[in-house]
Amino acid sequence: MVESGGLENRCSGNPATVGSNPTPSALLSVHLTTVALPRQPPGAVQLRLVRPRLSTSQIERLGVRLVESTEPAAADLELLHQVLGTYSEVLAGAVDRVREGLGVSPTSRIKNTGTILEKLHRYGGSWLKSIQDLAGMRIVARVDRRGQNAIVQQLIDVFGEDPRSPKVIDRRLAPVHGYRAVHVVVFPEGVPVEIQVRTLWQHEWAELFEKLADLVGRGIRYGEPPARWWSPDQFEEMDAAARALVLGTHAVRTTTVELALAVAGMIDAVEDGESTAPEDPELDAYRRRVDEALVELRKHLEHV
């Protein structure tokens, strides 16, 4: 059984649309992508709008300008929205192909401007030209890893005839700070679209860790410790009780991150066992332990 995940469609600001102020032609590439208008009645002339598409070098220069600016220029934000608009159109078509090919309805989203700027500052402006998850889908399935692999293969079959072959990134083999899933990057119209394929446990853990990151600092998603919200000077001015409270709170946050990573390891071990030793009589007990650990992690998040 395949279920939709909890990923929302979101895009900060409005992508460039028909009727918006045009971007100066000097900034645009000659590469074009066409956009289908709503279906017209039989016999009517079928019209197609054309959206200018920025080249790779233009996108790279845009990323550099965005990361170098304290306050991004309005013209650069408009260009970014134009890029996101192109990705949004391609994503809509890719979602339709997944629905038709797999018989499921994935959730989808375009990265919002705030997240893009955050990553640009972390990785550098040139990162914008090579990002593969500006447009993304998610499939959350009630399956074991063998079923997860089957879904991945179906996606490869659906998009395998595109000019560029799908790329599989198996985060079960190479997890990122506890995060596990399989990502399939497909290239409809040459535009990368990342499709996340998760089991129910992988999805639940990822959602909880995302909430934890919102509470204790986004850096934990990159292996950093929970953020400190006080400066050395502020700490020096605190009395003993205040210092103990601050350090204790930070220790609780650190422990919660460690708990989350431990739960991720438990999920990995049991899911691996389901695939390699499905007849193991202890599996049911191991599954209960994972469910209990997820409940415990949720409780910890309530007190962070």
C-alpha positions as CSV (number, residue, x, y, z in Angstrom):
1,M,0.0,0.0,0.0
2,V,1.4,3.4,-0.9
3,E,0.4,6.5,1.1
4,S,1.2,10.1,0.5
5,G,3.7,11.7,2.8
6,G,3.5,15.0,4.7
7,L,5.4,17.2,2.3
8,E,3.6,20.4,1.5
9,N,3.6,22.3,-1.8
10,R,5.4,25.5,-1.0
11,C,7.2,28.3,-2.8
12,S,8.2,31.5,-1.2
13,G,7.0,34.4,-3.4
14,N,5.3,33.8,-6.7
15,P,7.1,32.2,-9.6
16,A,7.2,34.4,-12.7
17,T,3.9,34.1,-14.5
18,V,2.2,35.5,-17.6
19,G,1.5,39.2,-16.9
20,S,4.4,39.8,-14.5
21,N,7.1,42.3,-15.3
22,P,9.4,40.9,-17.9
23,T,13.1,40.3,-17.0
24,P,15.5,42.3,-19.2
25,S,16.3,40.2,-22.2
26,A,20.0,40.6,-21.7
27,L,19.7,38.5,-18.6
28,L,17.9,35.6,-20.3
29,S,19.1,32.6,-22.2
30,V,17.9,31.8,-25.6
31,H,16.8,28.4,-24.3
32,L,13.1,28.2,-24.1
33,T,10.6,25.9,-22.4
34,T,6.9,25.8,-23.5
35,V,4.0,25.8,-21.1
36,A,0.7,24.3,-22.1
37,L,-2.4,26.4,-21.5
38,P,-5.6,24.8,-20.2
39,R,-7.3,22.5,-22.7
40,Q,-9.4,24.4,-25.2
41,P,-12.8,23.2,-26.6
42,P,-12.6,20.9,-29.6
43,G,-11.8,22.8,-32.7
44,A,-10.3,25.7,-30.9
45,V,-6.7,26.9,-31.7
46,Q,-4.3,25.3,-29.2
47,L,-2.0,28.0,-27.8
48,R,1.2,27.5,-25.9
49,L,3.0,30.1,-23.8
50,V,6.8,30.3,-23.8
51,R,8.8,30.8,-20.6
52,P,12.4,31.8,-21.0
53,R,14.8,29.4,-19.3
54,L,18.1,30.6,-17.8
55,S,21.3,28.8,-18.8
56,T,23.5,27.0,-16.3
57,S,26.1,29.8,-16.3
58,Q,23.3,32.4,-15.7
59,I,22.0,30.3,-12.8
60,E,25.5,30.0,-11.3
61,R,26.0,33.8,-11.5
62,L,22.6,34.3,-10.0
63,G,23.6,32.1,-7.1
64,V,26.8,33.9,-6.5
65,R,25.1,37.3,-6.5
66,L,22.4,36.0,-4.0
67,V,25.0,34.7,-1.6
68,E,27.2,37.7,-1.8
69,S,24.4,40.2,-1.1
70,T,23.3,41.1,2.4
71,E,19.9,41.9,0.9
72,P,19.2,40.2,-2.4
73,A,18.2,42.6,-5.2
74,A,14.6,42.5,-6.4
75,A,15.8,41.7,-9.9
76,D,17.7,38.7,-8.7
77,L,14.8,37.4,-6.6
78,E,12.6,37.8,-9.7
79,L,15.1,35.7,-11.7
80,L,15.1,33.1,-8.9
81,H,11.3,33.0,-9.0
82,Q,11.5,32.5,-12.8
83,V,13.8,29.5,-12.2
84,L,11.4,28.1,-9.7
85,G,8.5,28.7,-12.1
86,T,10.2,26.6,-14.7
87,Y,10.9,23.8,-12.2
88,S,7.3,24.0,-11.1
89,E,6.0,23.4,-14.6
90,V,8.3,20.5,-15.2
91,L,7.4,19.0,-11.7
92,A,3.7,19.1,-12.5
93,G,4.3,17.0,-15.6
94,A,6.5,14.6,-13.7
95,V,3.9,14.1,-11.0
96,D,1.4,13.1,-13.7
97,R,3.8,10.6,-15.1
98,V,4.3,9.0,-11.6
99,R,0.5,8.9,-11.1
100,E,0.0,7.2,-14.4
101,G,3.0,4.9,-14.2
102,L,2.8,3.7,-10.6
103,G,-0.9,4.4,-9.7
104,V,0.1,6.5,-6.7
105,S,-0.3,10.2,-5.8
106,P,3.0,11.6,-4.5
107,T,3.3,14.8,-2.5
108,S,5.3,17.4,-4.3
109,R,7.0,20.7,-3.6
110,I,9.3,23.4,-4.9
111,K,12.0,24.6,-2.5
112,N,11.1,27.9,-1.0
113,T,13.3,31.0,-1.3
114,G,14.4,30.9,2.4
115,T,15.6,27.4,2.2
116,I,17.5,28.1,-1.0
117,L,19.2,31.1,0.4
118,E,20.1,29.2,3.6
119,K,21.8,26.5,1.5
120,L,23.5,29.0,-0.7
121,H,25.2,30.5,2.3
122,R,26.2,27.1,3.6
123,Y,27.5,25.7,0.3
124,G,28.3,28.7,-1.8
125,G,26.6,30.5,-4.7
126,S,27.8,28.1,-7.4
127,W,25.7,25.4,-5.7
128,L,22.5,26.8,-7.3
129,K,23.4,25.5,-10.7
130,S,23.9,21.9,-9.6
131,I,21.1,21.5,-7.0
132,Q,19.0,18.5,-7.8
133,D,16.1,18.9,-5.4
134,L,14.7,22.4,-6.3
135,A,11.7,20.3,-7.5
136,G,10.8,17.3,-5.5
137,M,8.3,14.5,-4.9
138,R,7.8,12.1,-2.1
139,I,6.3,8.6,-2.0
140,V,5.8,7.1,1.4
141,A,4.9,3.4,1.2
142,R,3.8,0.7,3.7
143,V,6.5,-1.7,2.4
144,D,9.7,-3.3,3.5
145,R,13.0,-2.6,1.7
146,R,12.3,-5.1,-1.0
147,G,9.0,-3.2,-1.8
148,Q,11.0,0.1,-1.6
149,N,13.4,-1.3,-4.2
150,A,10.5,-2.3,-6.4
151,I,9.1,1.3,-6.4
152,V,12.5,2.6,-7.3
153,Q,12.7,0.3,-10.2
154,Q,9.2,1.4,-11.4
155,L,10.4,5.0,-11.3
156,I,13.5,4.1,-13.4
157,D,11.2,2.4,-15.9
158,V,8.8,5.4,-16.1
159,F,11.6,8.0,-16.7
160,G,14.2,5.7,-18.3
161,E,13.4,6.9,-21.8
162,D,14.2,10.5,-21.1
163,P,17.4,11.9,-22.7
164,R,19.2,11.6,-19.3
165,S,18.9,8.4,-17.3
166,P,17.6,8.5,-13.7
167,K,20.2,8.6,-10.9
168,V,19.6,6.6,-7.7
169,I,21.0,7.8,-4.4
170,D,20.6,5.1,-1.7
171,R,20.6,6.8,1.6
172,R,20.1,3.5,3.3
173,L,23.7,2.6,2.4
174,A,25.0,6.1,2.9
175,P,22.8,7.8,5.5
176,V,23.2,11.5,6.2
177,H,23.2,12.1,10.0
178,G,20.5,9.5,10.5
179,Y,18.4,10.2,7.4
180,R,17.7,7.2,5.3
181,A,15.6,6.8,2.2
182,V,16.1,6.2,-1.5
183,H,16.2,9.2,-3.8
184,V,15.7,8.9,-7.5
185,V,16.7,12.0,-9.5
186,V,14.9,12.0,-12.9
187,F,15.4,14.5,-15.7
188,P,12.2,15.3,-17.6
189,E,12.9,18.0,-20.2
190,G,16.5,17.9,-18.9
191,V,15.4,19.4,-15.5
192,P,16.3,17.5,-12.4
193,V,13.4,16.4,-10.2
194,E,14.2,14.5,-7.0
195,I,11.8,11.7,-5.9
196,Q,12.1,10.5,-2.4
197,V,11.0,7.0,-1.7
198,R,10.5,6.2,2.0
199,T,9.1,3.5,4.2
200,L,6.7,4.5,6.9
201,W,9.4,4.3,9.6
202,Q,11.9,6.3,7.5
203,H,9.3,8.9,6.9
204,E,8.2,9.2,10.5
205,W,11.8,9.5,11.7
206,A,12.6,12.2,9.1
207,E,9.6,14.2,10.1
208,L,10.5,14.0,13.8
209,F,14.1,15.0,13.1
210,E,12.9,17.9,11.0
211,K,10.8,19.1,13.9
212,L,13.8,18.7,16.3
213,A,15.9,20.8,13.9
214,D,13.4,23.6,14.1
215,L,13.6,23.4,17.9
216,V,17.3,23.1,18.5
217,G,19.0,24.4,15.3
218,R,19.0,23.5,11.7
219,G,22.6,22.6,11.9
220,I,21.9,19.2,13.4
221,R,20.8,18.1,9.9
222,Y,24.5,18.6,8.9
223,G,26.0,16.9,11.9
224,E,26.4,20.1,14.0
225,P,25.6,20.2,17.7
226,P,22.4,22.0,18.9
227,A,22.7,25.7,18.6
228,R,23.8,27.8,21.5
229,W,21.5,30.8,22.1
230,W,23.8,32.7,24.4
231,S,27.1,34.5,23.9
232,P,30.2,34.1,26.1
233,D,29.6,37.6,27.4
234,Q,26.0,36.8,28.3
235,F,27.1,33.6,30.1
236,E,29.6,35.5,32.2
237,E,26.9,37.9,33.4
238,M,24.6,35.0,34.5
239,D,24.4,33.9,38.1
240,A,25.0,30.3,39.0
241,A,21.4,29.3,38.8
242,A,20.9,30.8,35.3
243,R,24.1,29.1,34.1
244,A,23.0,25.7,35.3
245,L,19.6,26.2,33.6
246,V,21.2,27.2,30.3
247,L,23.7,24.3,30.4
248,G,21.1,21.8,31.5
249,T,18.7,22.8,28.7
250,H,21.5,22.5,26.1
251,A,22.4,19.1,27.5
252,V,18.8,17.9,27.1
253,R,18.8,19.1,23.5
254,T,22.1,17.3,22.9
255,T,20.7,14.1,24.5
256,T,17.5,14.3,22.3
257,V,19.6,14.5,19.1
258,E,21.6,11.5,20.3
259,L,18.4,9.6,21.0
260,A,17.1,10.5,17.5
261,L,20.2,9.1,15.9
262,A,20.0,5.9,18.0
263,V,16.4,5.4,16.9
264,A,17.5,5.8,13.3
265,G,20.0,3.1,13.8
266,M,17.3,0.8,15.3
267,I,15.0,1.4,12.3
268,D,17.9,0.6,10.0
269,A,18.7,-2.7,11.8
270,V,15.1,-3.9,11.8
271,E,14.4,-2.9,8.2
272,D,17.6,-4.7,7.1
273,G,16.5,-7.8,9.1
274,E,13.1,-7.7,7.4
275,S,14.8,-8.0,4.0
276,T,17.6,-10.4,4.9
277,A,16.0,-12.6,7.5
278,P,12.2,-12.2,7.1
279,E,11.5,-15.5,9.0
280,D,13.4,-14.4,12.1
281,P,11.0,-15.1,15.0
282,E,12.3,-12.1,16.9
283,L,11.3,-9.6,14.2
284,D,7.9,-8.8,15.8
285,A,9.6,-8.0,19.1
286,Y,12.2,-5.8,17.3
287,R,9.4,-3.9,15.5
288,R,7.6,-3.2,18.8
289,R,10.9,-1.8,20.2
290,V,11.2,0.6,17.3
291,D,7.6,1.7,17.7
292,E,8.3,2.3,21.4
293,A,11.5,4.2,20.7
294,L,9.6,6.5,18.3
295,V,7.0,7.2,20.9
296,E,9.8,8.0,23.4
297,L,11.4,10.4,20.9
298,R,8.1,12.2,20.4
299,K,7.9,12.7,24.1
300,H,11.4,14.1,24.3
301,L,10.5,16.7,21.6
302,E,7.7,18.0,23.8
303,H,10.2,19.0,26.5
304,V,13.0,20.4,24.3
